[in-house]
Structure formats: C-alpha cells, structure tokens
Amino acid sequence: MQKKRLAGVLVSALLLLALGQSAFAFPDTANDPNAEQIKKLEALGIVKGGNDGSFRPGAALSYAEGLTLIVRGLELTTGDGAAGQAPASNAMNGPASGAWYADALAAAQASGIDLPEEVGFGEAMTREAFAHALFQGIAAKGDYAFIEMWVMIEDEAQIDSAYMNSIQKLILAKIAALDENGAFHPTASITRSEAAGWLFGAVSFVEEVEPIPPLEPEPANSPLQDISFAISEAGAGVNQVVVSATAPHPGYGMRIAGIDFHDDTAVLRVEVTLPDPDRMYPQVITELETVTYVDSDYSIELEALAPAAQSQAGNPGPPDADAAIASSTAAVE
C-alpha cells in the first residue's frame, strides 16, 4: 500500500544522516534545491540514475519519463489488468506497444490522465503539461478538497486554459510554486529536478490528506406505507398474491412492476404510480391493493421501488392474470 510509505523512508534517511552516510544520494544532486526529495524518492524506488549513477537534475524530462514518474510515484494502475497493452496507435505520435513506457501509458490512460495530441513521447514535457498530468494523477487517488481561491500568476496569459485549474490546485496545495517574480513559465521544459520535487509533494499530499468520502446515495422515498401481502390458492400449483399498502391520498396507485425469481424465491417489485399533476385529491389515507399470480413452489418477498418516472393518474389496476401466470410458469420451467 502507498499509505505511510514515506514514514519508513524518512526514519531510514535520518538514521543514515546520523551515521554520516548518503547511500541514497546521486553524485550530481548534492547542491540541487530538490536534493532531499530526490533522495527520498530514490529510496522508494521511484527515481533512478543513469548508467553512470548520475541523476542529471537539470536535464529536461520527456513525456515518456514524466508519465512513468507520475504512475510510479502515485502507484496508478490500469485497474483492469491491461498493463502492457497500450494501443499501437494513440493520441500521441509514435507506437507505444512494446515500448519501455507502455505499462505506464496504459495506467495513465486508465487513470484518466489526458494525453496531448501530436506530441512525441520522446519530446521534452512542458511544466504546464506535467502539472496537469500530475494533478490528474492525484485526482485518480481520491476526491480531495482544495481552497477555493485564485492565485495571481504573472504569465497567466501563456498558460493553456485546459491546464489552468490543475496548476492553480498544485500551487494552492504547495506542491508547485511560482518563481520570485510570480511567474510559472508554463511552456518551459520541466527539469528532472523540478519534476521530482513536485512528485514528492504530490506523494506526500496523497498520504497525508484524507480524501472526501463518497456521498451515500439517499434512499428513494416511497409514499407507500405498511406494504404487506397475503397468499391464497388460485388453482392447481398457482398462488394468488394480494399486495396491499396505504398511500397519502387516492391519487396514488400501485402495481407489480415485475417479478424476479431467485432459486425458490419470487421477489415482487412493487412500484407506486404517481398522481395526475392536473388534479386535486383529498388528503386522506387510502388503502391500495394489487394482485399477481405466482407458482406455488415459490416463497414470496417484496421489493418497494422508487416512484415511476412518468406521472400516472389513479391506480391502473392489477396486471393481466393470464400474463402473470404465463411468465411465472415459464420461469419455473
């Protein structure tokens, strides 16, 4: 699990520093402003050095590298087992199937990360494109609350409007920052150092901030009350089921919308029909009743449904008995 990954890394890093060691450091990041973040990301196995062991913090990050970094850091997955099955032709130029970044591309697409059109995976990723992809990666982890305010950006006019919300949210969350002049430099290539710093901030944010819990759907209120049923023998092997209920006034009706058969149980889906909106009804509790027929081998259960979408006047009456018998008998056979 990603949660609390950083805690163990931070403790290990402190112990190593106390011993005067720097096992996680790259030889070319000692004076980099994101040296500590890079060191911790390396300890997590998120960033790696080149063949010579260097990190090249000032080098531009390619789109393939950027997507891989985000997917690896935020632990994004395809969710459907499609890793490695990236399409041979996709929104960006060049084939992806079989490429070293194919799994990351599949996970990014499955996580809802937008991929710009007509851009090669080997091209340098801009700061605004990385910010947008990173924010979408965060959004894939959960629904997080952000301060509702607008950050003034000196070079705002240069920012792609499709990326503005992502950039604003990253700045508000202190994952990304403006320079000393209040500029973001959206079209400049993002460096490996900057990307690592932002990613570390995103990983920390996801681990430390609890997402907003999903809203529980409110149960649909039915005007029917005291719903019950009575069973009597209607003929050889067939039972009559009389469903009764009360409604607030005589404008409401009730019907059996359908019957679901599960093993030896018949579930009657009871639906209320709505009053005619152009009529007035006395506000008096009204007894409702509807009838259906079910094979006697089945026990009966009721399921009250939400009101019908289309308003209907009065009670349409019970369904056709012969049709009910035919459908229940077919289910038994």
N, C-alpha and C positions, 0 to 999 in steps of 0.2 A: 504494500500500500504506500501511496505517496505521502499520506499524512504523517507528520513528525519526522520525515526523512532528514530534515536539516538539523534536528536536535542532536542526533548522534554524531553528525559530521562536525558540528560546532564544538562539541566536547572533545572529539579527537583532535581537532585543529588546535584547541587551547593547550592540550597536553603536549602536542608536538612543538608548539611555540615555547612552552615552558622548558622543553629539553633542548631548545636551540636548533631544532630541525625544521626543514621546509620540504618535506617529502612530496607535497602536492604542488609545489611552485614550478612554473616554467622558467627557464633561464632568461627569457626576454620580457617578463611581466613584473619584475621587481619594482620598477618605478611607474607602473601603469596605475591610473586612478581607480581601476576596477580589479586590481591585483587580488584582493581578498575574495571578491565574488568569484573570480576565475578559479582561484584555488579551491573554494568550496564546491563549485560546480564540477571540477575535475575529480574531487573526492567522491562525488555522487555518480561519477561515470558519465556525466552529461557532455562535457567538453573534453577533447583530446588534442594532443600536439601532433606536429608533423613528424616525418621520418627522422628529422634531426632533433626531435624533442622540443622544438620551439612552438609557441602559440601564435605568433605573428599578430599581436593585438591591434596593430594599426592597419592591417590589410582589410580590403573590402570583403563583405560576406556575400556569397552568391545566393540566388533564390533556393537552390537545392540545399545548401548548407543552412540557410535560415529556417526553412520548413523543417528540416531534420532536427535542428536545435530546439525548436518550439515543441515538436512532437515528443522528442526525447525528454525534455525538461518537464513538461506538463503531463507526461505519461498518457498521451492521447492514443486511442486505438481505433481500429475500424469498427469495432462493435459487432461485426457480422462475419468475422473470420476471413475477410477479403484481403488481408495483408499480402503484399507481393503481387496483387492482381490489378495494379494500376493500369488504366487503359493505354493501349499503344499510341493513341492519338487523344490529346486532351486540350484544355483551354490554352495551355502554353505551348510554345513551339518545341518541336522535337519529341521523339519517342521516349516514354518513361518505363515501359515494361522491361524488366531485366536490369535496369539501372540501379546503382547502389542506393539511390534515394527513393526507389519505387515504394517500399513499405511506408516510408514517411509521407509520401504523396498520397497514398491510399488512406492513411489515418487522418491526414489533414483534410482531405475531401469529405470523409465520413464525419468529421467533427464540425463541419460547416465553415471551414476556412475558405474564403474567396480567393481564387487564383486569378491574377490579372491576365488579360488576353494579350497575345502577341508579344510575350516576353519569354526569353530562353532561360532554362534552369541554370545555365552557367553564367548568366549575366549578374552584375552586381545588384543587390537588393537595396532599394532606397529606404531611408529612415521612415517615411510615411507608410510604405508597403509592409515593412517589418512590424511597425507599431500596430497596423491594422490586423495583420495575421496573429500577432501575439495577443491582442485583446480578444479576438475571436476564439483563440485557444483557451483563454481564461473563461470566456462565456460558456465554452463547452463543458467546463468543470462544474458549473452551477450558476444560479441566478444571484448575482451579488448587488448589493445596494451601493450606490455612489452618491457623493454630494452633488446636489443639483445647482451648479453654478457654472458660469462661463469664464474660462481662462483667456485673458487677452494675450494673443500671440503676435509678435511684431511682423512676422512674414506670413500671416494667416492667409493672405491672398494667393500664396503659392501652394497651399495645401489642397489636394484633391478633396472635393466636398464629400465623396464617399468614404474618406478616411478620417474626416474631422472628428466625429463622435468618438472613435477609438482613441485618437490622440488626446482629446480632452480628458477622457476617462483615465488613461495611463498617467497623465500629468497630475490629476486630482488624487490618484492613488499613490503618488510619489514613486511610481515605477520608472517613468521617464521624466526628464526635466528640460527646461529651456536654458539657453546659454545666458551669459551675464547681460546680454542686451535684450533678452526676452524673445529670442528667435528660436525656431525649431529646426530650420534647414531641412524641410521635408524631402526635397528631391536629391539631396546629397546621399552618397552611398553610406550605408551604415557599416561601421567597422566591427571587427570581431570582438573587440573590447567592449564597445557600446552595447552590442547585442547580448553579450554575456552579462553585463550589468543589468540591463532591462530584464533579461530572463530570470536572473536571480531574484530580482524584485517581484516578478510575477509568481515564481515558485513560492516565495515567502508569503505573498499575499494569499494565494490559494490555501496554504497550510494554516495561516493564522486567522483568516476571516471566514466566518461561517456563512454559507450561502443562505438566501432567503428560502425557507421551506415552502414547497409547493402548496398552493391552496387546495384544501379539500373541497371537492365539489359539493355544493349544497344539495341536500336531498330534495327531489321534486315533491312539492306538497300536493296531495290529492284531496279534493273536497269530500271524498267518500270516507265515511266513518263506520265503525262497527261491522266491518266486512266479515261475512261468515258464509257457510254453505251447508246444505242438507242433501243427503243422498237417499234415493229410493229406487227400487227396481222398476225399470221401464219395460223390460221384456227379457227374453232369454239371452243371458250374457251381456246385457246392456243396462247401465245405471243412468238414471236422471239425476243431474246435479243442479240444484237451485242455489244460485249465489244471491245473497241479499246484502244490503248496505243502507245507510242513511246519507242524505245529501242536504245542504243548507236550504234548498228550495226546489220546487218541481221543474225548474228549467234544466236541471242536470239529468243525464241519463247514464246508463251503464251497459256495457256489452262485454262479451268474451272476445278479445282481440285475436286469440289463438291458443293452441294447446301444445305444450312441449312435452314429449314423452322421454323419460329418463328411467331406464330399467323397468321397475314395476310401479313407477310414479308418473302421474299425469299432472303437469303444472298448468293451471288455468291462468292465462294472462288477462287480468280484469282491467278494463280501460273505462274511464269516465268520458262521457260526451258532454261538450260544453253548451251552455245556454245560447239561445239566439240573442245576439247583442242588440237587436232592434226591438226586443220585447221586454216587458216589465213582469216580474214574478213576485208573488207574496213570499216574504221571508219566513217560511215555516218549514220545520224539519220534515223531510219527505222520505218515505220508505221506497227503496228501489229493489228491483228483482230481475234477474235474467236467468235463462235456463240453457243448459247444454247437455249432451249425452256422451258418455264415455264407457268403454268396455269395462265390464265389472271386474276384470283381473287387475285393474289399476287402482292404487290408492290415490287420493286427491290432495293437491296443495294449491294455494292461491298465490299469485304474484300481482300486486297492485301497480299499475303503470301510471306514468305521468298523464295529465290531461291530453286528449287528442289535439293535434296541431290545428286541425280545421274545426271551427265552431260548428256545432250541430244543435238543432232545436229539439228539445224534448228527448224522450227515450226511444231509440229506433226499434226497440223490441228485441226479442231473443233471435239468435241466428237460426237458420233453417235446420230443423231437427234431422232431416234425412241426410243433409250435407255433413252435419256433425257426426252422425253415426258412421257415415262412409269414411270420413277422414280418420276417425279413431280406429275403425276396424282395419283400415289399410295399414295403420301404424303397427297394429298387433301382428298382422300377417307378415 
